Amino acid sequence: MMDIKLIKPKEAAKILMCSERTLESWRRSEKGPSYYKIEGKILYELEELYQFIKVSKVSF
């Protein structure tokens, strides 16, 4: 059984500390975290958001 936690853009924006409009812009320009489009609804996988944060780390 798959244990995937999907969340709405509003919740994803809070986690990423950005606006929902930023997420929308990223989707249009094919940037940002991956997402699902199920019956016209945009959903983000919680684990994918955490991965997106990790790979965005800048090290000196």
Secondary structure, 3 states (H helix, E strand, C coil): CCCCCEECHHHHHHHHCCCHHHHHHHHHCCCCCCCEEECCEEEEEHHHHHHHHHHCCCCC
